[in-house]
Amino acid sequence: MAHTSQMPICPMAETCKGMMEKPRPGLMLIVPGLILIALGVVVVFEPRILVWLIAIALVTAGAGMLVLGNIMRKLGARFRSMEG
């Protein structure tokens, strides 16, 4: 007779259980949350800083898109060289 085990409700139950036993993932969500709250309070008291925060976000997003575009271009070239 084949050995059967009880199937967990969630297929990711073991992974989730492992994540919950480690305090690090929780901290990795709490720290950015606290930083965002602090930035929000600073913006309330000094609204001119909002312009700088938006500028920094736009520059960061633009730089990230350039890096991602370069990576995609290199992957495309590598893929085309493997085909031909």
VOMARRO-327310 format. One record per residue: z negated, y, x of N, C-alpha, C, CB in turn; residue number from 0; residue in three letters. Coordinates in nm, 4 decimals, decimal comma. Each point is the difference from the previous one (the first is absolute). Last residue first. Glycine has a CB too. Layout:
REM VOMARRO-327310
(pt (Z; Y; X); (Z; Y; X); (Z; Y; X); (Z; Y; X); NUM; Ala)
...
This chain:
REM VOMARRO-327310
(pt (3,4268; 3,1336; 2,1887); (0,1327; -0,0029; 0,0626); (0,0046; -0,0690; 0,1275); (0,0452; 0,2015; -0,1077); 83; Gly)
(pt (-0,4540; -0,1502; -0,1521); (0,1038; -0,0546; -0,0869); (0,1305; -0,0213; 0,0743); (-0,1077; 0,1129; -0,1925); 82; Glu)
(pt (-0,2694; 0,0932; 0,4006); (-0,0262; -0,1426; -0,0186); (0,1096; -0,0640; -0,0854); (-0,2478; 0,0425; 0,0201); 81; Met)
(pt (0,2446; 0,4258; 0,0531); (0,0356; -0,0683; 0,1240); (-0,0225; -0,1504; -0,0109); (-0,0582; 0,2069; 0,1273); 80; Ser)
(pt (-0,0687; 0,0744; -0,4890); (0,1461; -0,0047; 0,0119); (0,0435; -0,0719; 0,1264); (0,0145; 0,2126; -0,1280); 79; Arg)
(pt (-0,4757; -0,1408; 0,0618); (0,0502; -0,0950; -0,0979); (0,1519; -0,0144; 0,0102); (-0,1916; 0,0579; -0,1512); 78; Phe)
(pt (-0,0211; 0,2673; 0,4161); (-0,0345; -0,1343; 0,0485); (0,0549; -0,1072; -0,0944); (-0,2083; 0,0923; 0,1084); 77; Arg)
(pt (0,2540; 0,3571; -0,2358); (0,0864; -0,0283; 0,1147); (-0,0267; -0,1407; 0,0533); (0,0050; 0,2453; 0,0582); 76; Ala)
(pt (-0,2827; -0,0902; -0,4028); (0,1354; -0,0207; -0,0499); (0,0963; -0,0342; 0,1127); (-0,0479; 0,1578; -0,1867); 75; Gly)
(pt (-0,3929; -0,0399; 0,2972); (0,0033; -0,1318; -0,0635); (0,1393; -0,0310; -0,0533); (-0,2423; 0,0234; -0,0603); 74; Leu)
(pt (0,1718; 0,4052; 0,2384); (-0,0038; -0,1015; 0,1059); (0,0039; -0,1415; -0,0582); (-0,1299; 0,1592; 0,1442); 73; Lys)
(pt (0,1016; 0,1991; -0,4463); (0,1291; 0,0052; 0,0685); (0,0070; -0,1064; 0,1091); (0,0166; 0,2461; -0,0490); 72; Arg)
(pt (-0,4244; -0,1845; -0,1777); (0,0986; -0,0649; -0,0868); (0,1375; -0,0028; 0,0665); (-0,1293; 0,0752; -0,2023); 71; Met)
(pt (-0,2145; 0,1568; 0,4244); (-0,0294; -0,1437; -0,0006); (0,1039; -0,0743; -0,0840); (-0,2468; 0,0475; 0,0294); 70; Ile)
(pt (0,2683; 0,4206; -0,0310); (0,0385; -0,0519; 0,1316); (-0,0224; -0,1514; 0,0077); (-0,0573; 0,2227; 0,1036); 69; Asn)
(pt (-0,0891; 0,0033; -0,4893); (0,1455; -0,0023; 0,0057); (0,0509; -0,0569; 0,1317); (0,0041; 0,1965; -0,1520); 68; Gly)
(pt (-0,4675; -0,1278; 0,1024); (0,0450; -0,1108; -0,0833); (0,1522; -0,0116; 0,0013); (-0,2026; 0,0291; -0,1446); 67; Leu)
(pt (0,0129; 0,3377; 0,3669); (-0,0349; -0,1234; 0,0696); (0,0507; -0,1209; -0,0790); (-0,2038; 0,1117; 0,1002); 66; Val)
(pt (0,2533; 0,3071; -0,3022); (0,0859; -0,0101; 0,1180); (-0,0252; -0,1298; 0,0754); (0,0029; 0,2493; 0,0173); 65; Leu)
(pt (-0,2827; -0,1477; -0,3791); (0,1337; -0,0387; -0,0470); (0,0977; -0,0116; 0,1163); (-0,0453; 0,1133; -0,2188); 64; Met)
(pt (-0,3899; 0,0428; 0,3096); (-0,0033; -0,1409; -0,0388); (0,1361; -0,0493; -0,0474); (-0,2394; 0,0276; -0,0617); 63; Gly)
(pt (0,1850; 0,4299; 0,1542); (-0,0018; -0,0774; 0,1247); (-0,0009; -0,1501; -0,0301); (-0,1224; 0,1883; 0,1160); 62; Ala)
(pt (0,0889; 0,1004; -0,4847); (0,1315; 0,0110; 0,0635); (0,0083; -0,0807; 0,1279); (0,0239; 0,2254; -0,0986); 61; Gly)
(pt (-0,4390; -0,1951; -0,1211); (0,0929; -0,0816; -0,0786); (0,1399; 0,0038; 0,0618); (-0,1350; 0,0454; -0,2083); 60; Ala)
(pt (-0,1896; 0,2336; 0,4018); (-0,0328; -0,1409; 0,0238); (0,0959; -0,0923; -0,0753); (-0,2411; 0,0633; 0,0333); 59; Thr)
(pt (0,2763; 0,3981; -0,1102); (0,0440; -0,0307; 0,1363); (-0,0260; -0,1476; 0,0317); (-0,0464; 0,2387; 0,0711); 58; Val)
(pt (-0,1119; -0,0803; -0,4843); (0,1462; -0,0027; 0,0023); (0,0537; -0,0352; 0,1383); (0,0019; 0,1699; -0,1825); 57; Leu)
(pt (-0,4690; -0,1132; 0,1274); (0,0454; -0,1195; -0,0718); (0,1521; -0,0114; 0,0035); (-0,2014; 0,0142; -0,1491); 56; Ala)
(pt (0,0052; 0,3722; 0,3302); (-0,0289; -0,1158; 0,0855); (0,0495; -0,1282; -0,0669); (-0,2017; 0,1183; 0,0966); 55; Ile)
(pt (0,2308; 0,2767; -0,3477); (0,0941; 0,0039; 0,1124); (-0,0197; -0,1207; 0,0909); (0,0027; 0,2508; -0,0105); 54; Ala)
(pt (-0,3063; -0,1910; -0,3422); (0,1303; -0,0409; -0,0516); (0,1025; -0,0028; 0,1131); (-0,0562; 0,0976; -0,2259); 53; Ile)
(pt (-0,3690; 0,0623; 0,3329); (-0,0069; -0,1433; -0,0303); (0,1341; -0,0514; -0,0526); (-0,2454; 0,0237; -0,0503); 52; Leu)
(pt (0,1975; 0,4399; 0,1274); (0,0035; -0,0751; 0,1259); (-0,0016; -0,1498; -0,0241); (-0,1159; 0,1888; 0,1124); 51; Trp)
(pt (0,0671; 0,0932; -0,4845); (0,1349; 0,0171; 0,0551); (0,0138; -0,0798; 0,1294); (0,0168; 0,2300; -0,1039); 50; Val)
(pt (-0,4409; -0,2032; -0,0959); (0,0876; -0,0918; -0,0734); (0,1433; 0,0075; 0,0531); (-0,1458; 0,0247; -0,2038); 49; Leu)
(pt (-0,2091; 0,2692; 0,3425); (0,0147; -0,1212; 0,0817); (0,0922; -0,1011; -0,0680); (-0,2299; 0,0372; 0,0947); 48; Ile)
(pt (0,0915; 0,3743; -0,3033); (0,1123; 0,0173; 0,0923); (0,0224; -0,1239; 0,0858); (-0,0460; 0,2448; 0,0037); 47; Arg)
(pt (-0,3280; -0,1918; -0,3196); (0,1271; -0,0500; -0,0550); (0,1188; 0,0132; 0,0958); (-0,0871; 0,0603; -0,2232); 46; Pro)
(pt (-0,4542; -0,1013; 0,2532); (0,1013; 0,0696; 0,0800); (0,1383; -0,0483; -0,0432); (-0,1605; 0,0240; 0,1965); 45; Glu)
(pt (-0,2207; -0,1852; -0,4269); (-0,0608; 0,1181; 0,0617); (0,0998; 0,0824; 0,0808); (-0,2143; -0,1244; 0,0086); 44; Phe)
(pt (0,3544; -0,2788; -0,2220); (-0,0618; 0,0821; -0,1044); (-0,0557; 0,1287; 0,0602); (-0,0564; -0,2071; -0,1322); 43; Val)
(pt (0,2290; -0,1188; 0,4239); (0,1072; 0,0728; -0,0690); (-0,0573; 0,0888; -0,1102); (0,1602; -0,1873; 0,0508); 42; Val)
(pt (-0,4547; -0,1000; 0,1768); (0,0441; 0,1075; 0,0893); (0,1089; 0,0829; -0,0670); (-0,0576; -0,1405; 0,2009); 41; Val)
(pt (-0,0889; -0,2422; -0,4252); (-0,1047; 0,1027; -0,0024); (0,0402; 0,1184; 0,0882); (-0,1758; -0,1773; -0,0410); 40; Val)
(pt (0,4597; -0,1974; 0,0457); (0,0039; 0,0659; -0,1299); (-0,1026; 0,1113; -0,0115); (0,0804; -0,2121; -0,0980); 39; Gly)
(pt (-0,0829; -0,0627; 0,4801); (0,1152; 0,0911; 0,0021); (0,0127; 0,0743; -0,1321); (0,1169; -0,1516; 0,1615); 38; Leu)
(pt (-0,4478; -0,1790; -0,1363); (-0,0353; 0,1134; 0,0860); (0,1146; 0,1003; 0,0065); (-0,1506; -0,1490; 0,1353); 37; Ala)
(pt (0,2302; -0,2513; -0,3633); (-0,0945; 0,0833; -0,0757); (-0,0380; 0,1224; 0,0813); (-0,0886; -0,2029; -0,1191); 36; Ile)
(pt (0,3556; -0,1162; 0,3328); (0,0760; 0,0709; -0,1038); (-0,0901; 0,0889; -0,0847); (0,1631; -0,1887; -0,0050); 35; Leu)
(pt (-0,3665; -0,0874; 0,3282); (0,0796; 0,1037; 0,0664); (0,0788; 0,0805; -0,1036); (0,0177; -0,1436; 0,2077); 34; Ile)
(pt (-0,2579; -0,2306; -0,3575); (-0,0911; 0,1086; 0,0366); (0,0756; 0,1152; 0,0672); (-0,1861; -0,1677; 0,0263); 33; Leu)
(pt (0,4317; -0,2185; -0,1252); (-0,0433; 0,0652; -0,1234); (-0,0918; 0,1171; 0,0279); (0,0221; -0,2164; -0,1184); 32; Gly)
(pt (0,1142; -0,0643; 0,4764); (0,1044; 0,0937; -0,0431); (-0,0349; 0,0725; -0,1300); (0,1658; -0,1463; 0,1128); 31; Pro)
(pt (-0,4871; -0,1724; 0,0326); (0,0160; 0,1098; 0,0963); (0,1149; 0,0933; -0,0388); (-0,0908; -0,1494; 0,1794); 30; Val)
(pt (0,0075; -0,2538; -0,4327); (-0,1012; 0,1037; -0,0213); (0,0236; 0,1201; 0,0914); (-0,1641; -0,1772; -0,0677); 29; Ile)
(pt (0,4300; -0,2189; 0,0988); (0,0327; 0,0751; -0,1203); (-0,0969; 0,1155; -0,0213); (0,0962; -0,2073; -0,0999); 28; Leu)
(pt (-0,1521; -0,0930; 0,4579); (0,1322; 0,0566; 0,0211); (0,0508; 0,0720; -0,1246); (0,0468; -0,1811; 0,1653); 27; Met)
(pt (-0,4569; -0,0576; -0,1701); (-0,0119; 0,1236; 0,0781); (0,1348; 0,0674; 0,0193); (-0,1975; -0,0964; 0,1163); 26; Leu)
(pt (0,1906; -0,3235; -0,3243); (-0,0649; 0,0997; -0,0854); (-0,0134; 0,1334; 0,0699); (-0,1232; -0,1821; -0,1136); 25; Gly)
(pt (0,2892; -0,1902; 0,3566); (0,0967; 0,0524; -0,0966); (-0,0594; 0,1048; -0,0932); (0,1158; -0,2176; 0,0115); 24; Pro)
(pt (-0,4142; 0,0050; 0,3163); (0,1016; 0,0918; 0,0519); (0,1006; 0,0497; -0,1043); (-0,0264; -0,1166; 0,2144); 23; Arg)
(pt (-0,3493; -0,2215; -0,2495); (-0,0209; 0,1368; -0,0474); (0,1125; 0,0956; 0,0395); (-0,2430; -0,0432; 0,0135); 22; Pro)
(pt (0,2503; -0,5016; -0,1308); (0,0049; 0,0909; 0,1141); (-0,0160; 0,1432; -0,0500); (0,1491; -0,1598; 0,1293); 21; Lys)
(pt (-0,1302; -0,2002; -0,4335); (-0,1123; -0,0332; 0,0871); (-0,0052; 0,0927; 0,1210); (0,0147; -0,2381; -0,0753); 20; Glu)
(pt (0,3383; 0,2584; -0,2464); (-0,1232; 0,0531; -0,0566); (-0,1205; -0,0290; 0,0879); (0,0980; -0,0281; -0,2258); 19; Met)
(pt (0,3339; -0,1445; 0,3344); (-0,0011; 0,1449; 0,0144); (-0,1309; 0,0596; -0,0493); (0,2476; 0,0019; -0,0260); 18; Met)
(pt (-0,1703; -0,4663; -0,0258); (-0,0161; 0,0346; 0,1410); (-0,0071; 0,1487; 0,0223); (0,1195; -0,2057; 0,0582); 17; Gly)
(pt (-0,0258; 0,0522; -0,4892); (-0,1380; -0,0353; 0,0346); (-0,0278; 0,0360; 0,1456); (0,0016; -0,1870; -0,1700); 16; Lys)
(pt (0,4371; 0,2326; 0,0113); (-0,0868; 0,1040; -0,0552); (-0,1457; -0,0251; 0,0377); (0,1604; 0,0319; -0,1905); 15; Cys)
(pt (0,1518; -0,3601; 0,3071); (0,0223; 0,1213; 0,0784); (-0,0914; 0,1111; -0,0465); (0,2370; -0,0667; 0,0371); 14; Thr)
(pt (-0,2427; -0,3323; -0,2818); (-0,0587; -0,0213; 0,1325); (0,0154; 0,1240; 0,0874); (0,0496; -0,2448; -0,0188); 13; Glu)
(pt (0,1514; 0,2470; -0,4147); (-0,1457; 0,0004; -0,0069); (-0,0644; -0,0154; 0,1377); (0,0167; -0,0954; -0,2292); 12; Ala)
(pt (0,4576; 0,1275; 0,0422); (-0,0448; 0,0718; 0,1190); (-0,1530; -0,0004; 0,0113); (0,2053; 0,1446; -0,0138); 11; Met)
(pt (0,0268; -0,3369; -0,3593); (0,0514; -0,0695; 0,1181); (-0,0439; 0,0663; 0,1306); (0,1954; -0,0723; -0,1361); 10; Pro)
(pt (-0,4763; 0,0634; -0,3320); (0,0900; 0,0877; 0,0733); (0,0522; -0,0736; 0,1238); (-0,1240; 0,2057; -0,0838); 9; Cys)
(pt (-0,1553; -0,4487; -0,1925); (0,0679; 0,0828; -0,0990); (0,1054; 0,0875; 0,0680); (-0,2069; -0,0001; -0,1447); 8; Ile)
(pt (0,0802; -0,4662; 0,3771); (-0,0658; 0,1269; -0,0321); (0,0842; 0,0803; -0,0993); (-0,1087; 0,0022; 0,2278); 7; Pro)
(pt (0,0905; -0,5445; -0,2013); (0,0819; 0,1126; 0,0449); (-0,0708; 0,1303; -0,0363); (0,2135; -0,1357; -0,0273); 6; Met)
(pt (-0,4081; -0,3742; 0,1354); (0,0074; 0,1026; -0,1021); (0,0756; 0,1201; 0,0563); (-0,2174; -0,0792; -0,1047); 5; Gln)
(pt (0,3308; -0,4113; 0,2812); (-0,1079; 0,0978; 0,0098); (0,0198; 0,1053; -0,1067); (-0,0250; -0,0407; 0,2473); 4; Ser)
(pt (0,1715; -0,5082; -0,1387); (0,0332; 0,1311; -0,0562); (-0,1200; 0,0907; 0,0144); (0,1629; -0,1018; -0,1634); 3; Thr)
(pt (0,0586; -0,3917; 0,3677); (-0,1156; 0,0893; -0,0031); (0,0444; 0,1359; -0,0544); (-0,1083; -0,1213; 0,1966); 2; His)
(pt (0,3269; -0,3768; -0,3112); (0,0131; 0,1216; 0,0804); (-0,1230; 0,0879; -0,0178); (0,2508; -0,0101; -0,0208); 1; Ala)
(pt (-0,2228; -0,5397; -0,0146); (0,0000; 0,1166; -0,0845); (0,0000; 0,1241; 0,0900); (-0,1222; -0,1250; -0,1866); 0; Met)
